[in-house]
């Protein structure tokens, strides 16, 4: 599976992850456990979805270690991206 990965480290509940893309793609904000499942191809839970316009804000639902995975939902392609974390504090 081809995807762009950002390891965001520890984030607090209520922080906002803002993802900027130059083309349409799927943005998935996943915690540590779900990221491992995502990489192995199993069923996992994520926040975000298909990004039609940019930037895409996604709120962190609980504190912990978080990752952003950007892909084309099984397809192939290229995307330039950046991630910015907006702290709620």
N, CA, C and O atoms as a MOPAC input file, in Angstrom:
PM7 MOZYME 1SCF
protein

 N      0.85400 1    -1.18200 1     0.00000 1
 C      0.00000 1     0.00000 1     0.00000 1
 C      0.89700 1     1.24200 1     0.00000 1
 O      1.87400 1     1.32700 1     0.74300 1
 N      0.53900 1     2.17800 1    -0.83900 1
 C      1.29600 1     3.42200 1    -0.94100 1
 C      0.54000 1     4.52900 1    -0.21000 1
 O     -0.64400 1     4.75600 1    -0.46000 1
 N      1.24900 1     5.22500 1     0.71100 1
 C      0.61600 1     6.32000 1     1.43300 1
 C      1.69000 1     7.27300 1     1.93900 1
 O      2.86300 1     6.91600 1     2.05300 1
 N      1.25600 1     8.49800 1     2.24000 1
 C      2.12200 1     9.49500 1     2.86400 1
 C      1.84100 1     9.43400 1     4.35900 1
 O      0.68600 1     9.38800 1     4.78000 1
 N      2.90700 1     9.43400 1     5.16100 1
 C      2.75700 1     9.25700 1     6.59800 1
 C      3.38100 1    10.42000 1     7.36600 1
 O      4.48200 1    10.87400 1     7.05200 1
 N      2.66400 1    10.88500 1     8.36600 1
 C      3.16700 1    11.87100 1     9.31800 1
 C      2.97200 1    11.30900 1    10.71800 1
 O      1.84300 1    11.01500 1    11.11300 1
 N      4.05500 1    11.15500 1    11.47600 1
 C      3.97300 1    10.75700 1    12.87500 1
 C      3.89500 1    12.05000 1    13.68100 1
 O      4.86600 1    12.80400 1    13.74300 1
 N      2.76200 1    12.30100 1    14.28900 1
 C      2.52200 1    13.56300 1    14.99000 1
 C      2.93600 1    13.51600 1    16.45700 1
 O      2.91600 1    14.54200 1    17.13700 1
 N      3.30500 1    12.35300 1    16.94500 1
 C      3.66200 1    12.23600 1    18.35200 1
 C      2.43400 1    12.40100 1    19.23100 1
 O      1.31000 1    12.15200 1    18.79500 1
 N      2.65200 1    12.81900 1    20.45800 1
 C      1.55300 1    12.97500 1    21.41200 1
 C      0.76700 1    14.25400 1    21.12200 1
 O      1.33600 1    15.33800 1    20.99700 1
 N     -0.54200 1    14.10100 1    21.02000 1
 C     -1.44900 1    15.24700 1    20.88000 1
 C     -2.50400 1    15.16400 1    21.96600 1
 O     -2.82600 1    14.08200 1    22.45500 1
 N     -3.03300 1    16.30900 1    22.33500 1
 C     -4.06900 1    16.37700 1    23.36000 1
 C     -5.45600 1    16.44400 1    22.73600 1
 O     -5.64000 1    16.95200 1    21.63000 1
 N     -6.42400 1    15.91700 1    23.47500 1
 C     -7.81200 1    16.00400 1    23.04600 1
 C     -8.15700 1    17.45600 1    22.76500 1
 O     -7.83300 1    18.33700 1    23.56200 1
 N     -8.80600 1    17.71300 1    21.64700 1
 C     -9.20900 1    19.06300 1    21.28000 1
 C     -8.22700 1    19.77700 1    20.37300 1
 O     -8.58500 1    20.78300 1    19.76000 1
 N     -6.97200 1    19.27600 1    20.26400 1
 C     -6.05100 1    19.84300 1    19.27800 1
 C     -6.65200 1    19.63800 1    17.89100 1
 O     -7.45600 1    18.72900 1    17.68400 1
 N     -6.26300 1    20.47500 1    16.95400 1
 C     -6.75600 1    20.34800 1    15.58400 1
 C     -5.57300 1    20.09500 1    14.66200 1
 O     -4.58700 1    20.83300 1    14.67200 1
 N     -5.69000 1    19.03600 1    13.86500 1
 C     -4.68700 1    18.70900 1    12.85900 1
 C     -5.20000 1    19.26400 1    11.54300 1
 O     -6.27700 1    18.89200 1    11.07600 1
 N     -4.42000 1    20.15700 1    10.95000 1
 C     -4.81300 1    20.80300 1     9.69500 1
 C     -3.91300 1    20.26400 1     8.58400 1
 O     -2.69800 1    20.45700 1     8.60600 1
 N     -4.52900 1    19.58500 1     7.60900 1
 C     -3.79400 1    18.96400 1     6.51000 1
 C     -4.05600 1    19.76300 1     5.24000 1
 O     -5.20400 1    20.02300 1     4.88200 1
 N     -2.97600 1    20.14700 1     4.56400 1
 C     -3.06500 1    20.88800 1     3.31200 1
 C     -2.59500 1    19.97300 1     2.17600 1
 O     -1.53600 1    19.35400 1     2.27300 1
 N     -3.37600 1    19.89100 1     1.11500 1
 C     -3.09100 1    19.02800 1    -0.02700 1
 C     -3.12200 1    19.82300 1    -1.32400 1
 O     -3.79200 1    20.85100 1    -1.41300 1
 N     -2.39000 1    19.34100 1    -2.33400 1
 C     -2.46100 1    19.98800 1    -3.64100 1
 C     -3.37600 1    19.22900 1    -4.60900 1
 O     -3.56900 1    19.66700 1    -5.74400 1
 N     -3.94200 1    18.09600 1    -4.17200 1
 C     -4.89100 1    17.35200 1    -5.00000 1
 C     -5.80200 1    16.52800 1    -4.09800 1
 O     -5.56000 1    16.39500 1    -2.89800 1
 N     -6.82600 1    15.99100 1    -4.68400 1
 C     -7.80700 1    15.20500 1    -3.94600 1
 C     -7.16700 1    13.91000 1    -3.43000 1
 O     -6.45100 1    13.22700 1    -4.16300 1
 N     -7.43600 1    13.58200 1    -2.15900 1
 C     -6.90900 1    12.36400 1    -1.54900 1
 C     -7.73900 1    12.05300 1    -0.30000 1
 O     -8.63700 1    12.81100 1     0.06700 1
 N     -7.42600 1    10.93900 1     0.33600 1
 C     -8.09900 1    10.56100 1     1.57900 1
 C     -7.14800 1    10.83000 1     2.74200 1
 O     -6.00900 1    10.36300 1     2.75700 1
 N     -7.64100 1    11.59100 1     3.71100 1
 C     -6.86800 1    11.94500 1     4.90000 1
 C     -7.40400 1    11.12400 1     6.06200 1
 O     -8.59900 1    11.14400 1     6.35300 1
 N     -6.49800 1    10.39600 1     6.72600 1
 C     -6.89700 1     9.56800 1     7.86000 1
 C     -6.05800 1     9.95100 1     9.08600 1
 O     -4.83300 1     9.82500 1     9.08100 1
 N     -6.73400 1    10.41200 1    10.11800 1
 C     -6.09000 1    10.66300 1    11.40200 1
 C     -6.34600 1     9.42500 1    12.25100 1
 O     -7.49500 1     9.09700 1    12.54700 1
 N     -5.26700 1     8.73100 1    12.64700 1
 C     -5.40900 1     7.48000 1    13.38000 1
 C     -4.50000 1     7.47200 1    14.60700 1
 O     -3.39300 1     8.01100 1    14.58500 1
 N     -4.99000 1     6.85300 1    15.66900 1
 C     -4.14000 1     6.70300 1    16.84800 1
 C     -3.14200 1     5.57000 1    16.60300 1
 O     -3.18400 1     4.90500 1    15.56800 1
 N     -2.25400 1     5.36300 1    17.56200 1
 C     -1.15800 1     4.39700 1    17.39200 1
 C     -1.66500 1     2.99000 1    17.07200 1
 O     -1.19200 1     2.36500 1    16.12300 1
 N     -2.61600 1     2.49100 1    17.84800 1
 C     -3.12100 1     1.12800 1    17.64100 1
 C     -3.77500 1     0.98000 1    16.26800 1
 O     -3.54100 1    -0.00900 1    15.57300 1
 N     -4.58800 1     1.95000 1    15.87700 1
 C     -5.26700 1     1.87900 1    14.58400 1
 C     -4.30400 1     2.07400 1    13.41800 1
 O     -4.55600 1     1.56600 1    12.32500 1
 N     -3.20900 1     2.79800 1    13.62800 1
 C     -2.22100 1     2.94900 1    12.56200 1
 C     -1.55500 1     1.60400 1    12.26400 1
 O     -1.32300 1     1.27100 1    11.10100 1
 N     -1.24900 1     0.83900 1    13.29900 1
 C     -0.66500 1    -0.49200 1    13.08800 1
 C     -1.62500 1    -1.38000 1    12.29200 1
 O     -1.20400 1    -2.11000 1    11.39500 1
 N     -2.90200 1    -1.31400 1    12.62200 1
 C     -3.90800 1    -2.11100 1    11.90900 1
 C     -4.03400 1    -1.62800 1    10.46100 1
 O     -4.11500 1    -2.44500 1     9.54400 1
 N     -4.04900 1    -0.31500 1    10.25100 1
 C     -4.11100 1     0.27000 1     8.89800 1
 C     -2.97300 1    -0.27200 1     8.03900 1
 O     -3.19000 1    -0.69200 1     6.90300 1
 N     -1.75900 1    -0.26000 1     8.59100 1
 C     -0.59400 1    -0.72400 1     7.83600 1
 C     -0.66200 1    -2.21000 1     7.51900 1
 O     -0.12900 1    -2.64500 1     6.49900 1
 N     -1.30300 1    -2.99300 1     8.36800 1
 C     -1.39000 1    -4.43300 1     8.13000 1
 C     -2.59700 1    -4.81400 1     7.27400 1
 O     -2.75900 1    -5.98100 1     6.91500 1
 N     -3.44900 1    -3.83100 1     6.94400 1
 C     -4.58700 1    -4.10000 1     6.06000 1
 C     -5.84800 1    -4.55600 1     6.74700 1
 O     -6.78600 1    -4.99000 1     6.07800 1
 N     -5.90200 1    -4.47200 1     8.07200 1
 C     -7.10200 1    -4.87600 1     8.80800 1
 C     -8.12900 1    -3.75500 1     8.90600 1
 O     -7.96000 1    -2.68200 1     8.32600 1
 N     -9.19000 1    -4.02700 1     9.64700 1
 C    -10.24000 1    -3.02400 1     9.86800 1
 C     -9.80600 1    -2.10700 1    11.00700 1
 O     -9.37100 1    -2.57700 1    12.05800 1
 N     -9.92500 1    -0.81700 1    10.79700 1
 C     -9.43800 1     0.16100 1    11.76500 1
 C    -10.40800 1     1.33000 1    11.81000 1
 O    -11.29500 1     1.45900 1    10.96600 1
 N    -10.22300 1     2.17500 1    12.80900 1
 C    -11.05200 1     3.37300 1    12.95700 1
 C    -10.17800 1     4.58900 1    12.68900 1
 O     -9.02900 1     4.65600 1    13.12500 1
 N    -10.74700 1     5.55400 1    11.96100 1
 C    -10.00100 1     6.77300 1    11.65200 1
 C    -10.93900 1     7.96500 1    11.68100 1
 O    -12.16100 1     7.81900 1    11.72000 1
 N    -10.34000 1     9.14900 1    11.66300 1
 C    -11.07500 1    10.40400 1    11.61500 1
 C    -10.58100 1    11.14600 1    10.38400 1
 O     -9.39300 1    11.09200 1    10.06600 1
 N    -11.45900 1    11.82600 1     9.69900 1
 C    -11.10900 1    12.51100 1     8.45800 1
 C    -11.97300 1    11.97000 1     7.33800 1
 O    -13.17400 1    11.76500 1     7.51300 1
 N    -11.35700 1    11.73800 1     6.17800 1
 C    -12.07900 1    11.20000 1     5.03400 1
 C    -11.56300 1    11.79600 1     3.74100 1
 O    -10.46800 1    12.35500 1     3.69200 1
 N    -12.37000 1    11.66900 1     2.69000 1
 C    -11.95400 1    12.19200 1     1.38900 1
 C    -11.88700 1    13.71000 1     1.43200 1
 O    -12.84400 1    14.38300 1     1.81500 1
 N    -10.75300 1    14.22300 1     1.03700 1
 C    -10.53100 1    15.67200 1     1.04800 1
 C    -10.80400 1    16.22700 1    -0.33700 1
 O    -10.05700 1    15.96000 1    -1.27800 1
 N    -11.85500 1    16.98500 1    -0.45900 1
 C    -12.22400 1    17.59600 1    -1.73000 1
 C    -11.62300 1    18.98400 1    -1.85400 1
 O    -11.29400 1    19.42900 1    -2.95400 1
 N    -11.47900 1    19.67300 1    -0.71800 1
 C    -10.83400 1    20.98500 1    -0.71500 1
 C     -9.84100 1    21.03600 1     0.43900 1
 O     -9.88800 1    20.20700 1     1.34800 1
 N     -8.97300 1    21.98200 1     0.39700 1
 C     -7.88200 1    22.06800 1     1.35700 1
 C     -7.82900 1    23.47300 1     1.94400 1
 O     -8.16300 1    24.42500 1     1.23800 1
 N     -7.42800 1    23.64900 1     3.19100 1
 C     -6.97000 1    22.64800 1     4.15600 1
 C     -8.12900 1    21.90400 1     4.80800 1
 O     -9.27600 1    22.35100 1     4.78300 1
 N     -7.79800 1    20.76400 1     5.38900 1
 C     -8.76700 1    19.89900 1     6.04500 1
 C     -8.46000 1    19.90100 1     7.54200 1
 O     -7.40500 1    19.41800 1     7.95300 1
 N     -9.36500 1    20.43700 1     8.36100 1
 C     -9.14700 1    20.38200 1     9.81000 1
 C     -9.78500 1    19.12500 1    10.39600 1
 O    -10.92200 1    18.78800 1    10.06500 1
 N     -9.05100 1    18.43300 1    11.26600 1
 C     -9.58000 1    17.25200 1    11.94700 1
 C     -9.24600 1    17.39200 1    13.42700 1
 O     -8.08200 1    17.54700 1    13.79800 1
 N    -10.27200 1    17.33600 1    14.26700 1
 C    -10.06000 1    17.47900 1    15.70700 1
 C     -9.62700 1    16.15700 1    16.32100 1
 O    -10.16300 1    15.10100 1    15.98200 1
 N     -8.66300 1    16.21800 1    17.21800 1
 C     -8.16500 1    15.03700 1    17.92000 1
 C     -9.18600 1    14.65700 1    18.99200 1
 O     -9.45900 1    15.45700 1    19.88700 1
 N     -9.76100 1    13.44100 1    18.91800 1
 C    -10.83300 1    13.07200 1    19.84400 1
 C    -10.37700 1    12.67500 1    21.24400 1
 O    -11.15000 1    12.77900 1    22.19600 1
 N     -9.12900 1    12.22200 1    21.38300 1
 C     -8.60900 1    11.87200 1    22.70900 1
 C     -7.09100 1    12.00100 1    22.69900 1
 O     -6.45700 1    11.89100 1    21.65000 1
 N     -6.52400 1    12.23000 1    23.85500 1
 C     -5.07200 1    12.39000 1    23.97400 1
 C     -4.37000 1    11.07200 1    23.69100 1
 O     -4.88200 1     9.99700 1    24.00400 1
 N     -3.17500 1    11.17500 1    23.08600 1
 C     -2.37700 1     9.99200 1    22.79200 1
 C     -1.45600 1    10.27500 1    21.61700 1
 O     -1.32300 1    11.41500 1    21.17300 1
 N     -0.82500 1     9.22000 1    21.12200 1
 C      0.05600 1     9.34100 1    19.96600 1
 C     -0.78800 1     9.19500 1    18.69600 1
 O     -1.60200 1     8.27900 1    18.58200 1
 N     -0.58000 1    10.11900 1    17.73900 1
 C     -1.40600 1    10.18100 1    16.53300 1
 C     -0.55000 1    10.19100 1    15.27200 1
 O      0.60800 1    10.60700 1    15.27900 1
 N     -1.16600 1     9.71600 1    14.18800 1
 C     -0.55000 1     9.66200 1    12.86600 1
 C     -1.54200 1    10.18500 1    11.84000 1
 O     -2.75500 1    10.07800 1    12.02200 1
 N     -1.01400 1    10.75100 1    10.76000 1
 C     -1.82400 1    11.07900 1     9.58800 1
 C     -1.32900 1    10.19300 1     8.45500 1
 O     -0.13000 1    10.11900 1     8.18900 1
 N     -2.26100 1     9.52500 1     7.79300 1
 C     -1.96900 1     8.75200 1     6.59400 1
 C     -2.79600 1     9.35700 1     5.46000 1
 O     -4.00000 1     9.56900 1     5.60100 1
 N     -2.14000 1     9.62700 1     4.34500 1
 C     -2.80500 1    10.19700 1     3.17600 1
 C     -2.63100 1     9.20600 1     2.03700 1
 O     -1.51300 1     8.81100 1     1.70700 1
 N     -3.75500 1     8.80800 1     1.43700 1
 C     -3.67600 1     7.84100 1     0.34400 1
 C     -4.77400 1     8.09400 1    -0.68000 1
 O     -5.50100 1     9.08500 1    -0.60400 1
 N     -4.87900 1     7.19000 1    -1.62600 1
 C     -5.86800 1     7.32100 1    -2.69900 1
 C     -6.88200 1     6.19300 1    -2.65200 1
 O     -7.39300 1     5.76300 1    -3.68600 1
 N     -7.17200 1     5.71400 1    -1.44700 1
 C     -8.19400 1     4.69400 1    -1.21900 1
 C     -7.96700 1     3.45400 1    -2.07800 1
 O     -8.89600 1     2.93900 1    -2.69900 1
 N     -6.73600 1     2.98600 1    -2.10600 1
 C     -6.40200 1     1.79100 1    -2.87300 1
 C     -5.85200 1     2.08400 1    -4.25100 1
 O     -5.23000 1     1.22000 1    -4.86900 1
 N     -6.07400 1     3.29400 1    -4.74300 1
 C     -5.54700 1     3.68100 1    -6.04900 1
 C     -4.13100 1     4.21600 1    -5.92000 1
 O     -3.52700 1     4.17000 1    -4.84800 1
 N     -3.62300 1     4.71500 1    -7.00900 1
 C     -2.28100 1     5.29400 1    -6.97600 1
 C     -2.35300 1     6.75300 1    -7.39900 1
 O     -3.32100 1     7.19200 1    -8.02100 1
 N     -1.33100 1     7.47500 1    -7.05700 1
 C     -1.26600 1     8.88800 1    -7.39800 1
 C     -0.18200 1     9.56200 1    -6.59100 1
 O      0.53500 1     8.91800 1    -5.82600 1
 N     -0.07100 1    10.84600 1    -6.76500 1
 C      0.89100 1    11.63800 1    -6.01600 1
 C      0.18300 1    12.84000 1    -5.43100 1
 O     -0.75200 1    13.38800 1    -6.01500 1
 N      0.65300 1    13.23200 1    -4.26800 1
 C      0.07900 1    14.39200 1    -3.61200 1
 C      1.19400 1    15.08300 1    -2.82600 1
 O      2.01600 1    14.43400 1    -2.18100 1
 N      1.20000 1    16.38400 1    -2.89600 1
 C      2.06900 1    17.16700 1    -2.01000 1
 C      1.20900 1    17.57500 1    -0.83500 1
 O      0.05400 1    17.96800 1    -0.99500 1
 N      1.79200 1    17.47400 1     0.35000 1
 C      0.99100 1    17.72200 1     1.54400 1
 C      1.83400 1    18.34300 1     2.64000 1
 O      3.06400 1    18.27600 1     2.63000 1
 N      1.13700 1    18.94400 1     3.57900 1
 C      1.76700 1    19.43400 1     4.80200 1
 C      0.76100 1    19.29600 1     5.92700 1
 O     -0.44900 1    19.27500 1     5.70400 1
 N      1.28800 1    19.20300 1     7.14500 1
 C      0.44300 1    19.03700 1     8.32700 1
 C      0.86300 1    20.05800 1     9.36300 1
 O      2.05100 1    20.25700 1     9.61900 1
 N     -0.13200 1    20.70200 1     9.95700 1
 C      0.09900 1    21.67200 1    11.00200 1
 C     -0.82500 1    21.32500 1    12.16800 1
 O     -2.00800 1    21.05200 1    11.96400 1
 N     -0.29000 1    21.33400 1    13.38800 1
 C     -1.09300 1    21.05100 1    14.56500 1
 C     -1.39500 1    22.34600 1    15.26700 1
 O     -0.48700 1    23.09700 1    15.62400 1
 N     -2.67500 1    22.61200 1    15.46800 1
 C     -3.14100 1    23.79700 1    16.16600 1
 C     -3.53300 1    23.37700 1    17.57200 1
 O     -4.53400 1    22.68500 1    17.75500 1
 N     -2.77100 1    23.78000 1    18.55000 1
 C     -2.99700 1    23.38600 1    19.92700 1
 C     -4.21600 1    24.11000 1    20.48300 1
 O     -4.43200 1    25.28700 1    20.19800 1
 N     -4.99400 1    23.41400 1    21.26200 1
 C     -6.18100 1    24.04400 1    21.87100 1
 C     -5.80000 1    24.93800 1    23.02300 1
 O     -6.59700 1    25.76800 1    23.45900 1
 N     -4.56900 1    24.77600 1    23.52900 1
 C     -4.11900 1    25.56200 1    24.69200 1
 C     -3.77700 1    26.97600 1    24.29600 1
 O     -3.38300 1    27.77600 1    25.14500 1

